[in-house]
């Protein structure tokens, strides 16, 4: 990709110039990303773990950062 930067009088970068083909390629890739929901791509066991964690957080079953660090610092 051939990128050219636009600058103001102070030399600060204020914009970027790319070719129309490169811009269209970027737009096409973004459209593909928007059509894919990462949640649908996750394995079931990962979704289950996330949902379990969300339920625990909603019912107050959480630990503070200090509690977690105290317990697991020996592994770091």
Beta strands, then each sheet from edge to edge (+ up, - down):
strand 1: 4-7
strand 2: 13-17
sheet 1: 1+ 2-
end
